[in-house]
């Protein structure tokens, strides 16, 4: 940490200045031989003395930060030609880092002050040195603790910010507003003008909370884990913390231990607005009693069908298998109870346990809002005891599954007039299962073609039960067969060869 002692150079004529080489090829300072450099260092040393006499600077803290002994408090840099570098170095260069001792300090523009101090008048130099020393002192105070310490302080202050505290206090309402703003349910509420007005007001109310990154407010007193850029502002005695991933910036004020955001909001006004936006939505919802009742009726219907859950779940599984064999979707409306159950199983309607329609409706998840129109028909066809009817549906589907299952001699694929039966397809898929990802496609083609190459004999693949299975097929047709099996969903192309698909495993 600080300025490496090995490259530091001191001259008793300029006791408040420490010299160091800059640039990777500049390894040390031999002497200060030029008249211009000597005069400039003398002026710089005098400016430092004047600043220390005029202001209560804690020079010892700066020396500790830079790892210096004696009177020196400000580093100045020499270039390879033994000329002074015209820009002073920002203290960030020395913060929380070890610098190389075998060569000069890195010449990086972001760590240099833009002011060319060699061209300044005495008054300007005095002011510039004063600003630089203030920054060094501020960074010296910062350096007393490590980077993680300050990130924790920033995190703690962030969670203590009034808007963040309001967000957590009203989290349920805020989340509910966001959910309902995007919910399909809002499209079936009556009085579109009222809904449009509510959504417009919601956009205004949500602005302070939408400005907070999701990953900064989801944890418990922990901000996001992404890399942060910290920059320091000695004038305001603050640390700017920026997360590029979240595109979020805040300023931490060291002495107040508080953070401010780029855009601040009136907390009292925001609190009132959150309360009002919930109240306004509840008033709109209460004008839609028929919709609220329909949701409760759907909940009752789902509970009624759940008594035959096991049978209905098995029926859905069988329908899925039938669709696999037929390679087309089965119209579930042919089996009304199953159609209803399928829709309702992807629907969540919680019990209304609070007085806020906003909070309740935000938890409603409908598979399709058209269910509301189908409800009346559903209620007519659902028997009081659903089990006998669902058992009948299950048996009917089992029979249909047997009808569509492949037989051993069923032709699955035809390539150039050459049919491939279900039994042969199973054999090929077995080959892919065992060797598909360990051997390239052309090797598998040779196995099926029965081509006993030197490589196949080395791998002993000519001894497998698949060798020569398609010996009557040209190799190019076997390759086309693989392509067709992949196209139809039996195989999946891998980086090396093939693997069998989930569909193939299920059907086989």
C-alpha positions, 0 to 999 in steps of 0.5 A: 500500500502507498508509494513503494519505498524502492522508487521513492526519491527525496531531496532535502531541498524540497522536504515536503515533496517526494519524487517517483518515476512514472512509466513502466520503462522508467525505473528510478530517478538519478538526479534533478539536474535541470534548472526548470525542474529545480525551480518548479519543485521549489515553488511546489514545496513553498505552496505546500508549506503555505497550505499547511500554515494556512489550513489545519491539514493532518499531514501525518495521516497523508504520510501514513496513507502514502507510507512516507516518513519525514515531512513529505506529503505530496508525490511528484513524478519524473519522466524518463528524460528526468523532466517533471510530469506536468500532472499530479497523481490522484490519491485513488492510485494509492488506495487499497492497492500494492504498486510495483517496486521494480519500475515506475508508477503506471501512467494512466490518465484516469488517475491524473489531475487534468491541470498542468501545474507547470503552467500555473501562477503562484496563486493558481498553484497554491489553490491547486495544491490545496485541493489536491491535499484535501483530496489526499487527506479525504482518501487517507481517511477512507483508507483506514478501512477496506473496500468491503467496510465501505460497501457495508456502510453504503448498504446499511445507509441504502436500507435506511433511506426513507424511500427504501424503508417505505418500499419495504413497509408497503412492499405488498401493496407496491408489488400488487399494483405492479402485478395488477397493472400487467394482469389480464384481469384488469382487462375484464373490469368494468369502467375502462375510463376508471381503469385508464385513470388508475393506471396513469396514476399508478405510473406516477406513484410507482416512479420512486420504487421503480427507480430502485433496482430489483436486486438491491431490494430483494435481499435482507439488508444486502445490496446486489452482489455485482461489481461496484465502481467507487469514486470519491468526492472530497468536496462533498465528502462523499463516495459515489457507488455505481453498479453497471449491471443494475445501472444504478448510482447513489452517493454515500455521505461519509459524515452523515452516514446517509445516501442520496439518489440521483433523483430524490422523492418526497417521502410523505407525498409518496406514502400518501400516494401509495395509500390512495392508489390502493384505495382507488383500485379497491373502489373500482373492484367493488363495482365489479362484484359479479367478477369477484363472485365468478373468481370465488366460484372458480375456486369452488369448482377447482376444489370440487374437481380436486377430489378426483385429482389422481384420476385426472392427473393420470388422464392428462399424462395419458393424453400427453402420451397420445399426443406424442404418438399422434404428433398432434394436440388432442382436443381436450374439450372432447373431455370437458371435465379434463379440459376444466381440470387442466385449466384450473390446475394452472389457475390460482385463486387464493382465499380472500382473507383481507379487506383489500381487493387489490392485494387479493386480486394480485394473487389471482393467476388465471390460465386464461381469462376466457375461463370466466365466460366458460364458468356458467357452462362448466357449472352445469356439466360438473356432477356433484360426485365427479369420481365416476365420470373421471374414471370413465374418462380415464378408461376411455383414454387408456383404450385410445392409447393402446390404439395409437401405440406403435406395433413392432412392424409399424413403419416409422420413417421411409428414406428413399423408398426404404421403410424403417419399422418401429422395431428397427427404430428401437434398435437404432435408438439403443445404439444412439443411447449407448454410443451416440455422444461418444462417437461421431455420426459417421462412425455410427453410420458405418456401424449400421452399414456393417462397414468393418473399418480399421477404426471400428475394429479397434473400437470393437464396434464390429462386435456389437449387435447393431453392426450391419443392422442396415447393411442393405442401406447405402451410407448416405441414406443412413445419414439421411435417416439420422437427419430425419430422426432428428427432424421428427424429434427422436434424436438431438444433435450434440457437439459430438454425435447424437443423443435420444430425445425425451420424446423418444425415451417416453415413446420407447 
